[in-house]
Amino acid sequence: MTRRVRQVVRMLLHLAVPSVGAAAPLAVVPAVTATSGAAGWAAVAVGTSIGVAGAVVAELGWSIVGPQAVAREASATARSLIFTTVLASRLAAVTVVLPVAVVVTSLTAGEHRAAAALVTAGVVLGALSPAWWFIGRGRPGLLLCCETLPRVVALLGAALALTLGAPLGAYGIALVASAVVSFVLAPRLDPDLRLPRLHDYRRVPAALREQGVLVLGRAVTTSYKSLPAALLGAAAPGAVAVFAAVDRPARLGLQVLMSVPDRLQTWVAVPDEATSRRRTRTSFVVNGLLGLGAGAVFAVALPLVAPVLFAGAVTVPTPTVLWGAALVAVICTSRGAGLALVTARRAGHTTSAAAAAALVGVPGVILLGRVHGADGALAALVAAEAVGALVQVVVLLRGRSGRAVLPALAPPATAASGGPS
């Protein structure tokens, strides 16, 4: 097999993994809405929202810097040390975050609280995912076997169980089971991996200090990326089902599209600085164009699939769909800027972007959601993501060294001097 063919196969696998992973939750949605109605769907949305927030905090920012750290490391021993350090720190974080997230969900969800809490638990356990490792090592096939397929089997089983009369909690149980299976399978599929031993936990405090800025940024990010359904549940409970009917498919679609920046992580992480900068500019443009195309597809596709997906229990108005399409486009562009920051070894500045976005997104979701329902909440998220993307681009254009990471996007004088754009 030639090198070019191997690259094409690997790229197809990178696309297949998130595509299959996103399709499985969508297969469960009709079973949820058909058996538990809009109230059940809202409970799942709240449980997922809080669970994702907990998982984002518990994964400690390693999904941002971990893949490139592994890709750059030539020593198998050093790579293995990275993995055990990451997993030990994540296990410690999950131990703290999981019970807190479950309690918050139990207090927040309206109906089906136990089922919502199980969903939260399953999603938080996803923080232990080895996906970052397989991405950094360029092994999408192992990721497919280790994480995606067990998740698909578990969720399809949950959909069947719900259809046959099982309680809504079957969805959460499936999420928990798939996370545990992935955790156990990873070391068996890759000989470079091993579970942490007692002495590995001695490195956890240092790892937490090292990741402190990223953890803060990720924690702030969850407030406007992962918690809107829960925030809207407090401000306008009646709008949660419609909001989630747009936001959840959008996030699953973005999960698929994440395969592009994931693949680009190893592509831009090369020792030669000039090559890395050139590839970074290309990746930024690719992500921007990807966002425009994906937003257009979302605007056309969601109205066609929503009646089937939500079994007629939730109706999605056209303006709400358009706000969702705008959100997809802006997030893809922001991902391109974030990837450039990581490549430039300035990932800590993502915290500044997250803080600026949160200042717009959190009050926006609450205030606009209270007045305009789902449309207002989605508009607030679009504004928040746009602000975050703008901050990242400004940081890139005003590099510390006096050279912009993305000079092609800046006027010649600005790129040379590092002055304001």
Residue, then its C-alpha position, 0 to 999 in steps of 0.5 A: m500500500t502506497r503512502r498516499v493510499r495509507q493517508v487516504v485510508r487513515m483520513l477516511l477512518h478519522l471521518a468514520v469514527p466520529s460519524v458512527g459515534a454521532a449516529a448512535p445517539l441520534a438512533v436513541v432519540p426517536a426511542v426517547t421521544a416516542t416513549s417518554g415524550a418531550a419531558g423525557w427528551a428535556a430530561v436527557a438534554v439536561g442530564t447530557s448538558i451537565g454531564v458534558a460540563g463535568a466531563v470537560v472539567a474532568e478531562l483537564g484539558w488533555s484533549i487540547v494538548g495531549p494529541q500533539a504532545v504524543a505526536r511529537e514524542a519519539s520515545a515509546t517510554a515517554r509516550s507511555l508515561i504521558f498516557t499514565t499521567v493523563l489517565a491518573s489525573r483524569l481518574a482523580a478528577v472524575t472521582v471528585v466531579l462525578p458525584v457533584a454532577v449527579v447531585v446537580t442534575s438530580l436537583t435541576a431536572g424536572e421529570h425523570r430525575a433518576a434517568a437524567a442523573l444516569v445520563t450525567a454519570g455516563v457522560v462524565l465517565g467519558a472523560l476517561s476516553p483514550a481518544w486523545w491518545f489514538i488521535g495523537r498516535g494516528r490510529p483511528g482504527l484502534l479508536l473505532c474498535c476501542e471506543t466507537l463500536p462499544r458505544v454504538v452497540a450499547l446505545l443501539g441496545a438502549a434504543l431497542a430496550l426503550t422501544l420494548g418498554a424499558p424505563l428511560g434510565a436504560y439510556g444512561i446505563a448504556l452510556v455508563a457501560s460503554a465508558v467502562v468497556s472503552f476504559v478496559l479495552a484501551p490497554r488491551l488493544d495498544p501494548d504501549l498503554r497501561l493502567p496507572r499504578l499507585h506511584d503514578y498518582r504522585r505525578v497528579p498534583a504536578a500535572l494539575r498545576e501544569q494544566g491549571v490554566l487550561v482547566l480554568g479555561r475549560a471550566v469557563t468554556t462549559s458555562y456557555k458550551s455545555l450548560p445552556a440546556a440547564l441554564l435555559g431549564a432554570a430561565a425558561p423550562g418550556a423552551v428546553a425541548v426545542f432548544a435541545a432539538v437544535d443544539r443536540p443534533a448540532r453538537l453531534g454534527l460538530q463531533v463528526l466535523m471534529s475529525v478534521p481538526d483532529r487529523l490536522q493536529t498531527w499534520v501541523a505538529v512538525p518540527d520545522e517552524a516554517t512548515s508548521r506555520r504554513r500548515t497552520r494557516t491552511s488549517f485555519v482556512v480549511n476549518g472556516l470553509l468547513g464551517l460555512g459548508a456545514g452550516a448550510v447543510f445543517a439548515v437544509a437537513l434538520p427540517l427534513v429529519a426533525p419530524v422523524l428524529f423527534a417522533g412528532a413530539v417536538t416541532v422546530p421552527t425555521p428561525t431556530v434552525l437558522w440560529g443553529a446553522a450559524l452556531v455550527a459555522v462559528i464553532c468550526t471557525s473558532r476551532g481553527a483558531g484554537l488549533a493554531l494557538v496550540t500549534a504556536r504553544r500558546a494554548g493558555h490563551t484559549t482561557s482568555a477567549a473562553a472567559a470573553a465568550a462566557l461573559v457574553g454567553v451565560p447572561g445571554v442564554i439566561l436573559l435572551g432565553r427568558v424573553h425569546g426562548a430557544d431562539g434567544a438562547l441560540a443567538a446568545l451562543v452564536a454571539a459568545e462563540a464569535v467573541g471567543a473566535l475573535v479573541q483567539v484571532v487577535v492573539l494569533l495576529r499579535g504574537r509575542s515574537g513580533r510575528a503573527v502566527l497567521p500573517a496572511l490574515a493581517p496587513p503586512a505592517t501588522a504582521a511584521s510589527g505585531g501591532p494592533s490590527 
